[in-house]
Amino acid sequence: MTNVAPKTNTTRSPSTVESRRSSIDLSRRDLTLDIARVFCVLLVVAIHLMMVGVGFDADGRLVAQSPSESPLGTQPWFAGVTWAGQIMPLFFVVGGFASITAWRSTVRRGGTPADYVRNRVLRLAQPALPLYLFYAVVIGAATIAAIAPELLSLAVQGAASPLWFLAAYTLCQSMVPTMVGLHTRAPRRTLASLLLGAVIVDSLRLATGIDEIGLANLFFVWLFAQQLGFWYADGWFATRRRWHLVLIAAASYAALLPLTFSGSYPFDMLTNLNPPTVPLIALAVAQACVLRLLRPALALLMNTHAARAVVSIVGSRLMTVYLWHLPILLIITGASLLIPGAAPTPGSAAWWWSRPVLYIVVLLAVFALSFLVGRWEAPREITATPPGGIVALAAVLSFIPSFLVLEFFMNLTLAIVGSMLLAVSVLMLGRWRTHATALD
């Protein structure tokens, strides 16, 4: 990804001194953002691993807990930890950095908004298609086999829960050409308008008690976070003094106190995720500042061969890791039920000690799976870009399946309908091949 360096002057700013200390040139690819993206996905995997409570109790009875009843979800300290562990706002900030640089690269090559949106939407829809087909086959087979509906529903809903991201990210990526234009003409006004929109949506939701109103914040909250990535790419955070960034981050976290202690929002930031709420905007600002503050340390880390190897291996498979880690986790967990002693009681000492081992096993399994489904992350262009109207329609068709899963949870009907809509979207957009990662 190409960074847009801030305007220079004759004075030696803190960012100038910092860039001289680091061997990573910000005018080229900023590897610190690559490692931030990889960290976000790997942390999501770790959190989900501790929220799947399946095993046998002391009497040999099967225990299958929902996420809220899981060993992690019931810890008294868990809600507080989510103030740092809820890193999806950071992911959208980093995505915004990649998006604006990719869009500007497209413009320099003479590309159009349709070219950009086609590329980005296809790189999200295509990896999702085999997953939806997988759910259609598995849920259909389980239904025919008359597997306990309650257990099947719990497993499928949990495994498909990360799909909300595809709806939100598809929406944000489709809006990039428009939002970059607004950012170029009126960056402050655009950011303020998105914040105001999010506040209005939350106010209406809280006043009416209709949670569905909050779905409008898929637009305002996540576009705000993406817009911060535009500011990051343009060097705004790089030109702030470190104490400025610390103060902004502290103020953002402090803003969460009245929002949560007043009872308007849950203290648990994971609960604030769907529908997205104003506290996530505060987190996005804080995390963008923290990312910049950590940049010198991340730059040193990315100068090591080990870190670059991890980022290269995981980064080229990010969509596969994100989309498939929960299905793989549940398959492995199900298989462990057949092995004596391999499925300890959720929350027991043996269960907690098994998490690091299971984490490695899941990542290895996803890595192996990537050789089969990972090629869907790198499609190949064989036709010219369709007209803008066709691209827009395909983007809508790609958005609908994951939005429906977000609202109604995965089931056989949504798996089939989602497979059909994604297949049509992919066929409309054509097949591409690129060396960039799917979550750039």
Secondary structure, 3 states (H helix, E strand, C coil): CECCCCCCCCCCCHHHHHHHHCCCCCCCECHHHHHHHHHHHHHHHHHHHCCCEEEECCCCCEEEECHHHCCCCCCCCHHHHHHHHCCHHHHHHHHHHHHHHHHHHHHHCCCCHHHHHHHHHHHHHHHHHHHHHHHHHHHHHHHHCCCCHHHHHHHHHHHHHHHHHHHHHHHHHHCHHHHHHHHHHCHHHHHHHHHHHHHHHHHHHHHHCCHHHHHHHHHHHHHHHHHHHHHHHCCCCCCCCHHHHHHHHHHHHHHHHHHHHCCCCCCCCCCCCCCCCHHHHHHHHHHHHHHHHCHHHHHHHHCCHHHHHHHHHHHCCHHHHHHHHHHHHHHHHHHHCCCCCCCCCCCCHHHHHHHHHHHHHHHHHHHHHHHHHHHHHCCCCCCCCCCHHHHHHHHHHHHHHHHHHHHHCCCHHHHHHHHHHHHHHHHHHCCCCCCCCCCC
